[in-house]
Amino acid sequence: MLYPLIMLGTWEIVAIVAVVLLLFGGRKIPELMKGLGKGVKEFKEGMNEVEKEIKADDQPQKDDYSKEEK
C-alpha cells in the first residue's frame, strides 16, 4: 500500500515545498537539508558496513578448511 505514496505529481510536490517554506522560512531550509544530508550519509555508511560484515561472515576462512581435512 506504499506505492501510491511514491507517485507524487508536480502539484503535490509544489504544495509540499510551499508548506515547508511557510513553516520553516527560507533561512532554516539550508540547515534542514544539511542535517538531512548528514543523516542519509550516515545511513549509507552503516548499510555498507553491515554488507561488508555479512560478506565477511559468508566467506569461509582458511582455518575452516584445514580443520575439515584432518
PDB file of N, CA, C, O and CB in Angstrom:
ATOM      1  N   MET A   1       0.812  -1.200   0.000  1.00  0.00           N
ATOM      2  CA  MET A   1       0.000   0.000   0.000  1.00  0.00           C
ATOM      3  C   MET A   1       0.854   1.262   0.000  1.00  0.00           C
ATOM      4  O   MET A   1       0.312   2.367   0.014  1.00  0.00           O
ATOM      5  CB  MET A   1      -0.923   0.000   1.194  1.00  0.00           C
ATOM      6  N   LEU A   2       2.170   1.121  -0.015  1.00  0.00           N
ATOM      7  CA  LEU A   2       3.061   2.267  -0.010  1.00  0.00           C
ATOM      8  C   LEU A   2       3.228   2.850  -1.412  1.00  0.00           C
ATOM      9  O   LEU A   2       3.679   3.986  -1.558  1.00  0.00           O
ATOM     10  CB  LEU A   2       4.415   1.875   0.560  1.00  0.00           C
ATOM     11  N   TYR A   3       2.874   2.093  -2.432  1.00  0.00           N
ATOM     12  CA  TYR A   3       3.090   2.512  -3.813  1.00  0.00           C
ATOM     13  C   TYR A   3       2.414   3.841  -4.151  1.00  0.00           C
ATOM     14  O   TYR A   3       3.055   4.673  -4.793  1.00  0.00           O
ATOM     15  CB  TYR A   3       2.592   1.445  -4.748  1.00  0.00           C
ATOM     16  N   PRO A   4       1.160   4.096  -3.759  1.00  0.00           N
ATOM     17  CA  PRO A   4       0.555   5.383  -4.101  1.00  0.00           C
ATOM     18  C   PRO A   4       1.263   6.578  -3.476  1.00  0.00           C
ATOM     19  O   PRO A   4       1.184   7.681  -4.015  1.00  0.00           O
ATOM     20  CB  PRO A   4      -0.879   5.388  -3.680  1.00  0.00           C
ATOM     21  N   LEU A   5       1.942   6.392  -2.370  1.00  0.00           N
ATOM     22  CA  LEU A   5       2.660   7.494  -1.750  1.00  0.00           C
ATOM     23  C   LEU A   5       3.884   7.895  -2.564  1.00  0.00           C
ATOM     24  O   LEU A   5       4.315   9.047  -2.517  1.00  0.00           O
ATOM     25  CB  LEU A   5       3.073   7.121  -0.340  1.00  0.00           C
ATOM     26  N   ILE A   6       4.435   6.957  -3.299  1.00  0.00           N
ATOM     27  CA  ILE A   6       5.619   7.233  -4.103  1.00  0.00           C
ATOM     28  C   ILE A   6       5.262   8.047  -5.340  1.00  0.00           C
ATOM     29  O   ILE A   6       6.073   8.848  -5.806  1.00  0.00           O
ATOM     30  CB  ILE A   6       6.300   5.930  -4.510  1.00  0.00           C
ATOM     31  N   MET A   7       4.093   7.859  -5.862  1.00  0.00           N
ATOM     32  CA  MET A   7       3.674   8.521  -7.097  1.00  0.00           C
ATOM     33  C   MET A   7       3.160   9.935  -6.808  1.00  0.00           C
ATOM     34  O   MET A   7       1.950  10.164  -6.790  1.00  0.00           O
ATOM     35  CB  MET A   7       2.585   7.691  -7.810  1.00  0.00           C
ATOM     36  N   LEU A   8       4.072  10.876  -6.581  1.00  0.00           N
ATOM     37  CA  LEU A   8       3.700  12.261  -6.357  1.00  0.00           C
ATOM     38  C   LEU A   8       3.753  13.010  -7.677  1.00  0.00           C
ATOM     39  O   LEU A   8       4.707  12.889  -8.445  1.00  0.00           O
ATOM     40  CB  LEU A   8       4.623  12.921  -5.311  1.00  0.00           C
ATOM     41  N   GLY A   9       2.717  13.778  -7.919  1.00  0.00           N
ATOM     42  CA  GLY A   9       2.684  14.588  -9.125  1.00  0.00           C
ATOM     43  C   GLY A   9       3.356  15.928  -8.893  1.00  0.00           C
ATOM     44  O   GLY A   9       3.826  16.221  -7.794  1.00  0.00           O
ATOM     45  N   THR A  10       3.395  16.731  -9.936  1.00  0.00           N
ATOM     46  CA  THR A  10       4.037  18.033  -9.869  1.00  0.00           C
ATOM     47  C   THR A  10       3.360  18.933  -8.846  1.00  0.00           C
ATOM     48  O   THR A  10       4.037  19.583  -8.049  1.00  0.00           O
ATOM     49  CB  THR A  10       4.027  18.696 -11.234  1.00  0.00           C
ATOM     50  N   TRP A  11       2.044  18.977  -8.859  1.00  0.00           N
ATOM     51  CA  TRP A  11       1.325  19.866  -7.953  1.00  0.00           C
ATOM     52  C   TRP A  11       1.461  19.428  -6.505  1.00  0.00           C
ATOM     53  O   TRP A  11       1.474  20.271  -5.608  1.00  0.00           O
ATOM     54  CB  TRP A  11      -0.137  19.929  -8.335  1.00  0.00           C
ATOM     55  N   GLU A  12       1.560  18.154  -6.264  1.00  0.00           N
ATOM     56  CA  GLU A  12       1.750  17.694  -4.897  1.00  0.00           C
ATOM     57  C   GLU A  12       3.116  18.122  -4.365  1.00  0.00           C
ATOM     58  O   GLU A  12       3.242  18.539  -3.213  1.00  0.00           O
ATOM     59  CB  GLU A  12       1.603  16.171  -4.822  1.00  0.00           C
ATOM     60  N   ILE A  13       4.133  18.015  -5.212  1.00  0.00           N
ATOM     61  CA  ILE A  13       5.476  18.423  -4.808  1.00  0.00           C
ATOM     62  C   ILE A  13       5.517  19.926  -4.562  1.00  0.00           C
ATOM     63  O   ILE A  13       6.126  20.377  -3.593  1.00  0.00           O
ATOM     64  CB  ILE A  13       6.512  18.024  -5.878  1.00  0.00           C
ATOM     65  N   VAL A  14       4.879  20.701  -5.425  1.00  0.00           N
ATOM     66  CA  VAL A  14       4.814  22.159  -5.257  1.00  0.00           C
ATOM     67  C   VAL A  14       4.124  22.498  -3.937  1.00  0.00           C
ATOM     68  O   VAL A  14       4.576  23.387  -3.215  1.00  0.00           O
ATOM     69  CB  VAL A  14       4.062  22.821  -6.447  1.00  0.00           C
ATOM     70  N   ALA A  15       3.046  21.806  -3.620  1.00  0.00           N
ATOM     71  CA  ALA A  15       2.319  22.066  -2.380  1.00  0.00           C
ATOM     72  C   ALA A  15       3.186  21.736  -1.166  1.00  0.00           C
ATOM     73  O   ALA A  15       3.193  22.486  -0.190  1.00  0.00           O
ATOM     74  CB  ALA A  15       1.015  21.251  -2.340  1.00  0.00           C
ATOM     75  N   ILE A  16       3.909  20.633  -1.218  1.00  0.00           N
ATOM     76  CA  ILE A  16       4.782  20.251  -0.104  1.00  0.00           C
ATOM     77  C   ILE A  16       5.879  21.291   0.093  1.00  0.00           C
ATOM     78  O   ILE A  16       6.164  21.679   1.226  1.00  0.00           O
ATOM     79  CB  ILE A  16       5.404  18.860  -0.351  1.00  0.00           C
ATOM     80  N   VAL A  17       6.495  21.745  -0.987  1.00  0.00           N
ATOM     81  CA  VAL A  17       7.543  22.757  -0.902  1.00  0.00           C
ATOM     82  C   VAL A  17       6.984  24.055  -0.326  1.00  0.00           C
ATOM     83  O   VAL A  17       7.633  24.692   0.504  1.00  0.00           O
ATOM     84  CB  VAL A  17       8.164  23.010  -2.288  1.00  0.00           C
ATOM     85  N   ALA A  18       5.788  24.452  -0.757  1.00  0.00           N
ATOM     86  CA  ALA A  18       5.162  25.676  -0.245  1.00  0.00           C
ATOM     87  C   ALA A  18       4.902  25.569   1.257  1.00  0.00           C
ATOM     88  O   ALA A  18       5.155  26.523   1.993  1.00  0.00           O
ATOM     89  CB  ALA A  18       3.844  25.958  -0.991  1.00  0.00           C
ATOM     90  N   VAL A  19       4.407  24.436   1.716  1.00  0.00           N
ATOM     91  CA  VAL A  19       4.144  24.253   3.146  1.00  0.00           C
ATOM     92  C   VAL A  19       5.448  24.305   3.938  1.00  0.00           C
ATOM     93  O   VAL A  19       5.502  24.914   5.006  1.00  0.00           O
ATOM     94  CB  VAL A  19       3.417  22.914   3.401  1.00  0.00           C
ATOM     95  N   VAL A  20       6.492  23.670   3.421  1.00  0.00           N
ATOM     96  CA  VAL A  20       7.788  23.692   4.102  1.00  0.00           C
ATOM     97  C   VAL A  20       8.311  25.119   4.184  1.00  0.00           C
ATOM     98  O   VAL A  20       8.827  25.527   5.224  1.00  0.00           O
ATOM     99  CB  VAL A  20       8.806  22.788   3.375  1.00  0.00           C
ATOM    100  N   LEU A  21       8.187  25.878   3.109  1.00  0.00           N
ATOM    101  CA  LEU A  21       8.630  27.275   3.129  1.00  0.00           C
ATOM    102  C   LEU A  21       7.843  28.091   4.145  1.00  0.00           C
ATOM    103  O   LEU A  21       8.418  28.915   4.857  1.00  0.00           O
ATOM    104  CB  LEU A  21       8.490  27.898   1.741  1.00  0.00           C
ATOM    105  N   LEU A  22       6.553  27.875   4.218  1.00  0.00           N
ATOM    106  CA  LEU A  22       5.736  28.621   5.174  1.00  0.00           C
ATOM    107  C   LEU A  22       6.073  28.248   6.615  1.00  0.00           C
ATOM    108  O   LEU A  22       6.108  29.113   7.489  1.00  0.00           O
ATOM    109  CB  LEU A  22       4.255  28.374   4.906  1.00  0.00           C
ATOM    110  N   LEU A  23       6.318  26.980   6.861  1.00  0.00           N
ATOM    111  CA  LEU A  23       6.584  26.533   8.229  1.00  0.00           C
ATOM    112  C   LEU A  23       7.978  26.929   8.725  1.00  0.00           C
ATOM    113  O   LEU A  23       8.126  27.381   9.860  1.00  0.00           O
ATOM    114  CB  LEU A  23       6.426  25.030   8.314  1.00  0.00           C
ATOM    115  N   PHE A  24       8.983  26.764   7.891  1.00  0.00           N
ATOM    116  CA  PHE A  24      10.357  26.936   8.347  1.00  0.00           C
ATOM    117  C   PHE A  24      11.009  28.222   7.866  1.00  0.00           C
ATOM    118  O   PHE A  24      11.987  28.663   8.468  1.00  0.00           O
ATOM    119  CB  PHE A  24      11.175  25.779   7.903  1.00  0.00           C
ATOM    120  N   GLY A  25      10.511  28.829   6.820  1.00  0.00           N
ATOM    121  CA  GLY A  25      11.137  30.025   6.285  1.00  0.00           C
ATOM    122  C   GLY A  25      12.351  29.689   5.439  1.00  0.00           C
ATOM    123  O   GLY A  25      12.887  28.583   5.510  1.00  0.00           O
ATOM    124  N   GLY A  26      12.769  30.636   4.653  1.00  0.00           N
ATOM    125  CA  GLY A  26      13.866  30.428   3.707  1.00  0.00           C
ATOM    126  C   GLY A  26      15.219  30.231   4.354  1.00  0.00           C
ATOM    127  O   GLY A  26      16.088  29.579   3.776  1.00  0.00           O
ATOM    128  N   ARG A  27      15.418  30.783   5.548  1.00  0.00           N
ATOM    129  CA  ARG A  27      16.732  30.703   6.177  1.00  0.00           C
ATOM    130  C   ARG A  27      16.986  29.357   6.844  1.00  0.00           C
ATOM    131  O   ARG A  27      18.137  28.933   6.945  1.00  0.00           O
ATOM    132  CB  ARG A  27      16.879  31.802   7.193  1.00  0.00           C
ATOM    133  N   LYS A  28      15.957  28.689   7.292  1.00  0.00           N
ATOM    134  CA  LYS A  28      16.126  27.417   8.001  1.00  0.00           C
ATOM    135  C   LYS A  28      16.271  26.224   7.054  1.00  0.00           C
ATOM    136  O   LYS A  28      16.805  25.186   7.445  1.00  0.00           O
ATOM    137  CB  LYS A  28      14.948  27.186   8.925  1.00  0.00           C
ATOM    138  N   ILE A  29      15.810  26.362   5.837  1.00  0.00           N
ATOM    139  CA  ILE A  29      15.803  25.231   4.909  1.00  0.00           C
ATOM    140  C   ILE A  29      17.208  24.712   4.615  1.00  0.00           C
ATOM    141  O   ILE A  29      17.400  23.496   4.625  1.00  0.00           O
ATOM    142  CB  ILE A  29      15.127  25.631   3.613  1.00  0.00           C
ATOM    143  N   PRO A  30      18.218  25.577   4.351  1.00  0.00           N
ATOM    144  CA  PRO A  30      19.565  25.024   4.124  1.00  0.00           C
ATOM    145  C   PRO A  30      20.082  24.220   5.315  1.00  0.00           C
ATOM    146  O   PRO A  30      20.747  23.200   5.135  1.00  0.00           O
ATOM    147  CB  PRO A  30      20.540  26.148   3.816  1.00  0.00           C
ATOM    148  N   GLU A  31      19.779  24.678   6.534  1.00  0.00           N
ATOM    149  CA  GLU A  31      20.203  23.933   7.714  1.00  0.00           C
ATOM    150  C   GLU A  31      19.501  22.583   7.787  1.00  0.00           C
ATOM    151  O   GLU A  31      20.119  21.574   8.125  1.00  0.00           O
ATOM    152  CB  GLU A  31      19.929  24.741   8.983  1.00  0.00           C
ATOM    153  N   LEU A  32      18.225  22.566   7.474  1.00  0.00           N
ATOM    154  CA  LEU A  32      17.473  21.316   7.481  1.00  0.00           C
ATOM    155  C   LEU A  32      18.010  20.344   6.439  1.00  0.00           C
ATOM    156  O   LEU A  32      18.153  19.153   6.717  1.00  0.00           O
ATOM    157  CB  LEU A  32      15.992  21.586   7.231  1.00  0.00           C
ATOM    158  N   MET A  33      18.306  20.838   5.251  1.00  0.00           N
ATOM    159  CA  MET A  33      18.822  19.978   4.183  1.00  0.00           C
ATOM    160  C   MET A  33      20.218  19.457   4.524  1.00  0.00           C
ATOM    161  O   MET A  33      20.555  18.319   4.198  1.00  0.00           O
ATOM    162  CB  MET A  33      18.856  20.742   2.850  1.00  0.00           C
ATOM    163  N   LYS A  34      21.025  20.287   5.176  1.00  0.00           N
ATOM    164  CA  LYS A  34      22.359  19.849   5.588  1.00  0.00           C
ATOM    165  C   LYS A  34      22.246  18.707   6.595  1.00  0.00           C
ATOM    166  O   LYS A  34      22.960  17.710   6.494  1.00  0.00           O
ATOM    167  CB  LYS A  34      23.162  21.028   6.193  1.00  0.00           C
ATOM    168  N   GLY A  35      21.358  18.856   7.555  1.00  0.00           N
ATOM    169  CA  GLY A  35      21.141  17.795   8.535  1.00  0.00           C
ATOM    170  C   GLY A  35      20.604  16.533   7.900  1.00  0.00           C
ATOM    171  O   GLY A  35      21.009  15.426   8.255  1.00  0.00           O
ATOM    172  N   LEU A  36      19.684  16.703   6.953  1.00  0.00           N
ATOM    173  CA  LEU A  36      19.131  15.546   6.239  1.00  0.00           C
ATOM    174  C   LEU A  36      20.216  14.841   5.443  1.00  0.00           C
ATOM    175  O   LEU A  36      20.273  13.611   5.418  1.00  0.00           O
ATOM    176  CB  LEU A  36      17.987  15.978   5.304  1.00  0.00           C
ATOM    177  N   GLY A  37      21.074  15.611   4.795  1.00  0.00           N
ATOM    178  CA  GLY A  37      22.172  15.026   4.023  1.00  0.00           C
ATOM    179  C   GLY A  37      23.136  14.244   4.899  1.00  0.00           C
ATOM    180  O   GLY A  37      23.593  13.166   4.522  1.00  0.00           O
ATOM    181  N   LYS A  38      23.444  14.792   6.076  1.00  0.00           N
ATOM    182  CA  LYS A  38      24.328  14.075   7.001  1.00  0.00           C
ATOM    183  C   LYS A  38      23.684  12.777   7.471  1.00  0.00           C
ATOM    184  O   LYS A  38      24.352  11.751   7.601  1.00  0.00           O
ATOM    185  CB  LYS A  38      24.675  14.958   8.210  1.00  0.00           C
ATOM    186  N   GLY A  39      22.385  12.834   7.725  1.00  0.00           N
ATOM    187  CA  GLY A  39      21.681  11.626   8.157  1.00  0.00           C
ATOM    188  C   GLY A  39      21.692  10.549   7.092  1.00  0.00           C
ATOM    189  O   GLY A  39      21.900   9.373   7.392  1.00  0.00           O
ATOM    190  N   VAL A  40      21.469  10.944   5.854  1.00  0.00           N
ATOM    191  CA  VAL A  40      21.480   9.985   4.743  1.00  0.00           C
ATOM    192  C   VAL A  40      22.880   9.403   4.570  1.00  0.00           C
ATOM    193  O   VAL A  40      23.034   8.206   4.325  1.00  0.00           O
ATOM    194  CB  VAL A  40      21.011  10.661   3.427  1.00  0.00           C
ATOM    195  N   LYS A  41      23.893  10.249   4.696  1.00  0.00           N
ATOM    196  CA  LYS A  41      25.278   9.781   4.555  1.00  0.00           C
ATOM    197  C   LYS A  41      25.613   8.751   5.636  1.00  0.00           C
ATOM    198  O   LYS A  41      26.218   7.720   5.342  1.00  0.00           O
ATOM    199  CB  LYS A  41      26.264  10.972   4.630  1.00  0.00           C
ATOM    200  N   GLU A  42      25.226   9.024   6.875  1.00  0.00           N
ATOM    201  CA  GLU A  42      25.488   8.087   7.960  1.00  0.00           C
ATOM    202  C   GLU A  42      24.731   6.780   7.751  1.00  0.00           C
ATOM    203  O   GLU A  42      25.251   5.702   8.041  1.00  0.00           O
ATOM    204  CB  GLU A  42      25.106   8.710   9.302  1.00  0.00           C
ATOM    205  N   PHE A  43      23.512   6.876   7.253  1.00  0.00           N
ATOM    206  CA  PHE A  43      22.718   5.678   6.990  1.00  0.00           C
ATOM    207  C   PHE A  43      23.391   4.815   5.927  1.00  0.00           C
ATOM    208  O   PHE A  43      23.482   3.597   6.082  1.00  0.00           O
ATOM    209  CB  PHE A  43      21.293   6.060   6.545  1.00  0.00           C
ATOM    210  N   LYS A  44      23.859   5.433   4.859  1.00  0.00           N
ATOM    211  CA  LYS A  44      24.533   4.686   3.792  1.00  0.00           C
ATOM    212  C   LYS A  44      25.824   4.043   4.305  1.00  0.00           C
ATOM    213  O   LYS A  44      26.125   2.899   3.964  1.00  0.00           O
ATOM    214  CB  LYS A  44      24.841   5.613   2.599  1.00  0.00           C
ATOM    215  N   GLU A  45      26.584   4.773   5.120  1.00  0.00           N
ATOM    216  CA  GLU A  45      27.812   4.205   5.677  1.00  0.00           C
ATOM    217  C   GLU A  45      27.496   3.005   6.558  1.00  0.00           C
ATOM    218  O   GLU A  45      28.201   1.996   6.520  1.00  0.00           O
ATOM    219  CB  GLU A  45      28.583   5.265   6.480  1.00  0.00           C
ATOM    220  N   GLY A  46      26.441   3.115   7.349  1.00  0.00           N
ATOM    221  CA  GLY A  46      26.038   1.997   8.192  1.00  0.00           C
ATOM    222  C   GLY A  46      25.619   0.791   7.369  1.00  0.00           C
ATOM    223  O   GLY A  46      25.968  -0.341   7.703  1.00  0.00           O
ATOM    224  N   MET A  47      24.876   1.023   6.300  1.00  0.00           N
ATOM    225  CA  MET A  47      24.444  -0.071   5.432  1.00  0.00           C
ATOM    226  C   MET A  47      25.643  -0.730   4.763  1.00  0.00           C
ATOM    227  O   MET A  47      25.695  -1.956   4.660  1.00  0.00           O
ATOM    228  CB  MET A  47      23.458   0.439   4.369  1.00  0.00           C
ATOM    229  N   ASN A  48      26.600   0.059   4.312  1.00  0.00           N
ATOM    230  CA  ASN A  48      27.806  -0.508   3.693  1.00  0.00           C
ATOM    231  C   ASN A  48      28.596  -1.337   4.690  1.00  0.00           C
ATOM    232  O   ASN A  48      29.135  -2.386   4.338  1.00  0.00           O
ATOM    233  CB  ASN A  48      28.693   0.604   3.124  1.00  0.00           C
ATOM    234  N   GLU A  49      28.668  -0.873   5.935  1.00  0.00           N
ATOM    235  CA  GLU A  49      29.382  -1.618   6.966  1.00  0.00           C
ATOM    236  C   GLU A  49      28.707  -2.959   7.246  1.00  0.00           C
ATOM    237  O   GLU A  49      29.379  -3.978   7.403  1.00  0.00           O
ATOM    238  CB  GLU A  49      29.467  -0.794   8.251  1.00  0.00           C
ATOM    239  N   VAL A  50      27.395  -2.951   7.306  1.00  0.00           N
ATOM    240  CA  VAL A  50      26.656  -4.192   7.544  1.00  0.00           C
ATOM    241  C   VAL A  50      26.853  -5.155   6.377  1.00  0.00           C
ATOM    242  O   VAL A  50      27.041  -6.352   6.592  1.00  0.00           O
ATOM    243  CB  VAL A  50      25.152  -3.902   7.753  1.00  0.00           C
ATOM    244  N   GLU A  51      26.812  -4.648   5.145  1.00  0.00           N
ATOM    245  CA  GLU A  51      27.028  -5.502   3.973  1.00  0.00           C
ATOM    246  C   GLU A  51      28.422  -6.125   4.001  1.00  0.00           C
ATOM    247  O   GLU A  51      28.582  -7.300   3.671  1.00  0.00           O
ATOM    248  CB  GLU A  51      26.837  -4.695   2.675  1.00  0.00           C
ATOM    249  N   LYS A  52      29.438  -5.342   4.395  1.00  0.00           N
ATOM    250  CA  LYS A  52      30.799  -5.873   4.473  1.00  0.00           C
ATOM    251  C   LYS A  52      30.888  -6.975   5.520  1.00  0.00           C
ATOM    252  O   LYS A  52      31.543  -7.993   5.298  1.00  0.00           O
ATOM    253  CB  LYS A  52      31.799  -4.753   4.797  1.00  0.00           C
ATOM    254  N   GLU A  53      30.227  -6.775   6.664  1.00  0.00           N
ATOM    255  CA  GLU A  53      30.249  -7.796   7.711  1.00  0.00           C
ATOM    256  C   GLU A  53      29.557  -9.079   7.255  1.00  0.00           C
ATOM    257  O   GLU A  53      30.016 -10.181   7.552  1.00  0.00           O
ATOM    258  CB  GLU A  53      29.582  -7.266   8.982  1.00  0.00           C
ATOM    259  N   ILE A  54      28.464  -8.926   6.540  1.00  0.00           N
ATOM    260  CA  ILE A  54      27.735 -10.099   6.047  1.00  0.00           C
ATOM    261  C   ILE A  54      28.585 -10.851   5.035  1.00  0.00           C
ATOM    262  O   ILE A  54      28.656 -12.079   5.080  1.00  0.00           O
ATOM    263  CB  ILE A  54      26.384  -9.684   5.414  1.00  0.00           C
ATOM    264  N   LYS A  55      29.227 -10.137   4.127  1.00  0.00           N
ATOM    265  CA  LYS A  55      30.081 -10.787   3.136  1.00  0.00           C
ATOM    266  C   LYS A  55      31.267 -11.476   3.805  1.00  0.00           C
ATOM    267  O   LYS A  55      31.669 -12.563   3.390  1.00  0.00           O
ATOM    268  CB  LYS A  55      30.575  -9.767   2.106  1.00  0.00           C
ATOM    269  N   ALA A  56      31.825 -10.851   4.833  1.00  0.00           N
ATOM    270  CA  ALA A  56      32.959 -11.452   5.533  1.00  0.00           C
ATOM    271  C   ALA A  56      32.523 -12.719   6.265  1.00  0.00           C
ATOM    272  O   ALA A  56      33.288 -13.681   6.331  1.00  0.00           O
ATOM    273  CB  ALA A  56      33.578 -10.448   6.525  1.00  0.00           C
ATOM    274  N   ASP A  57      31.319 -12.738   6.810  1.00  0.00           N
ATOM    275  CA  ASP A  57      30.825 -13.919   7.511  1.00  0.00           C
ATOM    276  C   ASP A  57      30.479 -15.050   6.547  1.00  0.00           C
ATOM    277  O   ASP A  57      30.568 -16.222   6.913  1.00  0.00           O
ATOM    278  CB  ASP A  57      29.607 -13.559   8.344  1.00  0.00           C
ATOM    279  N   ASP A  58      30.087 -14.715   5.331  1.00  0.00           N
ATOM    280  CA  ASP A  58      29.713 -15.732   4.351  1.00  0.00           C
ATOM    281  C   ASP A  58      30.922 -16.459   3.779  1.00  0.00           C
ATOM    282  O   ASP A  58      30.813 -17.622   3.390  1.00  0.00           O
ATOM    283  CB  ASP A  58      28.923 -15.102   3.227  1.00  0.00           C
ATOM    284  N   GLN A  59      32.065 -15.800   3.723  1.00  0.00           N
ATOM    285  CA  GLN A  59      33.248 -16.409   3.137  1.00  0.00           C
ATOM    286  C   GLN A  59      33.935 -17.295   4.173  1.00  0.00           C
ATOM    287  O   GLN A  59      34.234 -16.840   5.277  1.00  0.00           O
ATOM    288  CB  GLN A  59      34.218 -15.327   2.611  1.00  0.00           C
ATOM    289  N   PRO A  60      34.186 -18.548   3.826  1.00  0.00           N
ATOM    290  CA  PRO A  60      34.884 -19.432   4.776  1.00  0.00           C
ATOM    291  C   PRO A  60      36.339 -19.006   4.916  1.00  0.00           C
ATOM    292  O   PRO A  60      36.955 -18.544   3.955  1.00  0.00           O
ATOM    293  CB  PRO A  60      34.802 -20.914   4.317  1.00  0.00           C
ATOM    294  N   GLN A  61      36.874 -19.161   6.100  1.00  0.00           N
ATOM    295  CA  GLN A  61      38.267 -18.805   6.349  1.00  0.00           C
ATOM    296  C   GLN A  61      39.157 -20.006   6.093  1.00  0.00           C
ATOM    297  O   GLN A  61      38.676 -21.138   6.045  1.00  0.00           O
ATOM    298  CB  GLN A  61      38.457 -18.289   7.787  1.00  0.00           C
ATOM    299  N   LYS A  62      40.447 -19.770   5.930  1.00  0.00           N
ATOM    300  CA  LYS A  62      41.398 -20.839   5.634  1.00  0.00           C
ATOM    301  C   LYS A  62      41.442 -21.871   6.755  1.00  0.00           C
ATOM    302  O   LYS A  62      41.604 -23.062   6.489  1.00  0.00           O
ATOM    303  CB  LYS A  62      42.793 -20.258   5.404  1.00  0.00           C
ATOM    304  N   ASP A  63      41.301 -21.437   7.992  1.00  0.00           N
ATOM    305  CA  ASP A  63      41.352 -22.354   9.111  1.00  0.00           C
ATOM    306  C   ASP A  63      40.200 -23.342   9.066  1.00  0.00           C
ATOM    307  O   ASP A  63      40.359 -24.481   9.507  1.00  0.00           O
ATOM    308  CB  ASP A  63      41.335 -21.591  10.418  1.00  0.00           C
ATOM    309  N   ASP A  64      39.051 -22.948   8.549  1.00  0.00           N
ATOM    310  CA  ASP A  64      37.898 -23.845   8.477  1.00  0.00           C
ATOM    311  C   ASP A  64      38.193 -25.031   7.569  1.00  0.00           C
ATOM    312  O   ASP A  64      37.780 -26.153   7.863  1.00  0.00           O
ATOM    313  CB  ASP A  64      36.659 -23.091   7.976  1.00  0.00           C
ATOM    314  N   TYR A  65      38.899 -24.795   6.475  1.00  0.00           N
ATOM    315  CA  TYR A  65      39.215 -25.893   5.552  1.00  0.00           C
ATOM    316  C   TYR A  65      40.219 -26.864   6.156  1.00  0.00           C
ATOM    317  O   TYR A  65      40.090 -28.078   5.998  1.00  0.00           O
ATOM    318  CB  TYR A  65      39.760 -25.341   4.237  1.00  0.00           C
ATOM    319  N   SER A  66      41.221 -26.325   6.851  1.00  0.00           N
ATOM    320  CA  SER A  66      42.259 -27.188   7.392  1.00  0.00           C
ATOM    321  C   SER A  66      41.690 -28.101   8.499  1.00  0.00           C
ATOM    322  O   SER A  66      42.159 -29.227   8.660  1.00  0.00           O
ATOM    323  CB  SER A  66      43.424 -26.337   7.938  1.00  0.00           C
ATOM    324  N   LYS A  67      40.722 -27.643   9.234  1.00  0.00           N
ATOM    325  CA  LYS A  67      40.127 -28.450  10.295  1.00  0.00           C
ATOM    326  C   LYS A  67      39.273 -29.584   9.711  1.00  0.00           C
ATOM    327  O   LYS A  67      39.227 -30.683  10.264  1.00  0.00           O
ATOM    328  CB  LYS A  67      39.274 -27.564  11.222  1.00  0.00           C
ATOM    329  N   GLU A  68      38.606 -29.307   8.601  1.00  0.00           N
ATOM    330  CA  GLU A  68      37.744 -30.321   7.992  1.00  0.00           C
ATOM    331  C   GLU A  68      38.551 -31.454   7.364  1.00  0.00           C
ATOM    332  O   GLU A  68      38.093 -32.597   7.352  1.00  0.00           O
ATOM    333  CB  GLU A  68      36.850 -29.682   6.939  1.00  0.00           C
ATOM    334  N   GLU A  69      39.747 -31.160   6.839  1.00  0.00           N
ATOM    335  CA  GLU A  69      40.545 -32.168   6.167  1.00  0.00           C
ATOM    336  C   GLU A  69      41.145 -33.176   7.144  1.00  0.00           C
ATOM    337  O   GLU A  69      41.391 -34.318   6.756  1.00  0.00           O
ATOM    338  CB  GLU A  69      41.643 -31.506   5.374  1.00  0.00           C
ATOM    339  N   LYS A  70      41.384 -32.802   8.371  1.00  0.00           N
ATOM    340  CA  LYS A  70      42.039 -33.680   9.348  1.00  0.00           C
ATOM    341  C   LYS A  70      41.116 -34.659   9.891  1.00  0.00           C
ATOM    342  O   LYS A  70      41.504 -35.475  10.727  1.00  0.00           O
ATOM    343  CB  LYS A  70      42.631 -32.916  10.455  1.00  0.00           C
TER     344      LYS A  70
END
